[in-house]
Amino acid sequence: MANSITTDKPHWTALAAEKKQRQLESIPHEWIVTPPSDSTLDVSAFPETCGLLNAREIEITNTSVDVLLEKLACAAWTAVDVTTAFYKRAIVAHQLVNCLTEIFVDRALARAAELDDYLKTTGQVVGPLHGLPISFKDQLCIKGLETTIGYASWVGQYADENAVLIDILIECGAVPFVRTNVPQTLAWPETFNHVFGRTTNPYNRSLTSGGSSGGEGALVALKGSPLGVGCDLGGSVRIPSAFCGLYGLRPSYGRLPYYGIRGTLDGQDSVLPVLGPMANSVVGIKVFMRAVINTKPWLNDPLAVRKKWDEDEYNLVDHGGSGKNLCFAIMWDDGVVVPHPPIRRSLEIARAALQNAGHKVVDWKPIKHKLLGDITRDIWNAGSAEEYMITTSATGEPLITSMGLDVANVTVASFRPQNDGITAYQLWQLQKLRQKIRKEYLDHWKATASETGTGRPVDAIICPAAPFVATPHGKNRYVDYTAVWNALDYAAAIFPVTTVDSTLDGKAPHAFYNDFDKDVYEMYDPEKFRNAPVCLQLVGRTLEEEAVIRMTEIVDAALLAAK
Amino acid sequence: MANSITTDKPHWTALAAEKKQRQLESIPHEWIVTPPSDSTLDVSAFPETCGLLNAREIEITNTSVDVLLEKLACAAWTAVDVTTAFYKRAIVAHQLVNCLTEIFVDRALARAAELDDYLKTTGQVVGPLHGLPISFKDQLCIKGLETTIGYASWVGQYADENAVLIDILIECGAVPFVRTNVPQTLAWPETFNHVFGRTTNPYNRSLTSGGSSGGEGALVALKGSPLGVGCDLGGSVRIPSAFCGLYGLRPSYGRLPYYGIRGTLDGQDSVLPVLGPMANSVVGIKVFMRAVINTKPWLNDPLAVRKKWDEDEYNLVDHGGSGKNLCFAIMWDDGVVVPHPPIRRSLEIARAALQNAGHKVVDWKPIKHKLLGDITRDIWNAGSAEEYMITTSATGEPLITSMGLDVANVTVASFRPQNDGITAYQLWQLQKLRQKIRKEYLDHWKATASETGTGRPVDAIICPAAPFVATPHGKNRYVDYTAVWNALDYAAAIFPVTTVDSTLDGKAPHAFYNDFDKDVYEMYDPEKFRNAPVCLQLVGRTLEEEAVIRMTEIVDAALLAAK
């Protein structure tokens, strides 16, 4: 990463304006469309009706990852065709929900053309992802491009080399083609910053697309990308996946190579960020994970775990081996904040579908979720204020204190740093306490063997990804339905279940755990959340990515069968 | 772990004296021997000549782990016989080199008797380590016993439960039978504390047994235990293994379960301590690692890596697959401190033996070892001074500032904390720099593929474990030959090569890298190190335990063949 120029640096507003102008110029003029007015909230159908994409391009962009790869491998569709189709749809998506940061059409099409040549000349694909366009959250450095993670202060900092995962995906034959929007500092579950502005939800633009991988969520939901890579520190892959109706995976620490990412809280070695895939099908998640792990990422990233893709684990050898008669545990709430009615209903749908498919369903008893969430925030906040201050003070860029529409006047949300940092010794005491709770939670899980009837502990937990669906902007203020699994380092996947239905999802009064729970309850009104996707989360144990993917497929099939 | 009583706590001298008295009373009177006078430096033959052990007990205690397990499994030797034999020899060893802390004969023999009954009744062994006595460094909590890690302040703190590894080994059929001495704070490469005093080297009692697992090193060297478990944060398994002529393994973070250990710098989540086996044969190391990993320790320790024991990796599938034509790289020195002549000679012996066995040997070029060592110390020292102060201030116990014979008058050694701690943000910056160097080192290793002639990068590095053999007490002041591999999280094994020979190992002047290098050179005099074992270290990459064990077997066989 080239050093920033700290002398003679322009004011942050100038940097942001100049970058935004360059972004605009990077869009081919012929791909500019006339989007619906702001009062049109649901724009999900627009890419197919706007006229920019022809029928074949619509077909290509509606195709799932596995079929795309088959068509590419047999040259039924060229990489240039596929990249062009997704690029056009991505640019349309951007004009609807403002989801992109870096746009580099020529470079992506040149790469696609190389792949086509290779296949034509050799008769072989370059690798298992031959010709597949992949989008990336604005953290994954690509040589020659800027990576601002939403800081105006970092405009003009061009990467000297690719992130390790980018190199691996290129080795696999993929076509990196766009990067996507994030919140300033990344430490928000919504997506807004001073450089690129706000990303909105394609199903209802008055709602957030989530964050911090919110650009990715919105883009994939609009099928502007077949596969996106986000980053998850406390839910940043899963929250936008859930809010945008996608499949998404939060792998365990080190299962995917993280080296070369521009992150937040760099050097924080405790509750670690991880990269994870987001897609419109669970098969996309599987294909991606298997391809990347099969390249042995530990040869190129010192923190990547030396653990092969394990077909036995995918075939659930540690869970009975057949994929039948599994025992799922539903966590109806976390004991802190009760989920809104659509979430409750989705859990009921999942329970019925799984029971119909012959699986057992029990209740999950959460333990110490509040404490886990608090400790995790305290660990992140141990040095975050100093980091943000140093980063933004280079240009005088204001630190954003809310994701709300009226940025200046909204109260600071509860998960912003409240202190000036602590000592290393104090940090160690927090980390020590966290390890103790991780042990308690593991033992708690193991002890469920007595109630499953399978002879095994619960195979997976099914729980909300948030106590609500996509919220109005600035209102997503609770991330512990995802963050606790980061603290425990459990593999977790998001899958879609339904959408908000005002007739089925009326207000449902309940006793409150606390004042915040009451606030969350009072936010609910089915009309406000009209058309929002409702997703759930499936949680396995540490480094159980293969089993989590397989069990998500099983749940997905059960939901489909129950429809 | 029960809380310490902070009110009405006796003075530390009273606590230490009372504990030492209890230790003395725990030794069966009939096992008290008359050890040679202090002027007898080499006491390694004494256990077999002192008359306490009969011929069968001598045979048992001279038997390697694999054969012991066979004899136990077929009931040729009972667990009570084997435990009694090792216990007697351990107690003799203790009277020679002061290596034990907790002694619990009745409990161990009762456990052994249970195992014998089980085998007799069922015809089956309890597990793969049936009847094997195992000794433990004074960090691995055993229910009902104290774990002081050399702090007088912690006398009287009894464990409420076993460390996870203890439970696993019991499940495997092992017999925990003694615990062994450590330095106060654990953060020294020698072994001395205010409670139990100093452990000396069985081959020359004027020399240290190393540390911090120095009690374990001395005990196993005297064959008072067939297998010991130490803990390695910066070399604490490998240094005593090397100084005492043993095989020892430093696994990667999380390969063995660490939960339930009383450690130092608890909550420090960056450069992590790991448990590791120490034995008189490499097969002992293998048997132990395979048995423990096959119990799936990740089900009981949230930090244990979900990675099965991999026979393919043991069979070197990633290293050509045959165990032949490997390429080893010898690191003659680390660019900071030049090793003493016996170490140099042992590297030459290893090179010749490997070449004779048909392997290729190239030179290893160390990069940034000084920086890695410095960063690692800075990370540990970020909060260590505060931890030590809080622990010792409970009773007024003085913090030991040297491992020298005259504790009060020796200068503070260079690796003691020099500061009062840093902030969490400052710690993150150190950790970030360390990750960058880990990446550089991994790339450096990968790039050796161009010089090996095998098509692969170097298969393993062979290097000193320290720039010297066991030093006089208080003189072991350089641990970076081991600590850099902790910082890089590379799996590393110790194996014996030769012993110091005054005719072959005369002084050998050389240019000095720096003043410290000169100091180390000037410490050398072959007479001073008479009879000391000379060991080397074999280093593989992260989570390559299986391959490191196999390659150590290959080197060991080559050395034997060359004798």
Interface residues (C-beta under 8 A of the other chain):
Chain A: Y259 L265 D266 G267 Q268 D269 S270 W298 L299 N300 D301 P302 L303 V305 R306 K307 A382 G383 E386 E387 G421 I422 T423 A424 Y425 Q426 L427 W428 Q429 L430 Q431 K432 L433 Q435 R438 K439 Y441 L442 D443 K446 L488 D489 R541 T542 L543 E544
Chain B: Y259 L265 D266 G267 Q268 D269 S270 W298 L299 N300 D301 P302 L303 V305 R306 K307 A382 G383 E386 E387 G421 I422 T423 A424 Y425 Q426 L427 W428 Q429 L430 Q431 K432 L433 Q435 R438 K439 Y441 L442 D443 K446 L488 D489 R541 T542 L543 E544
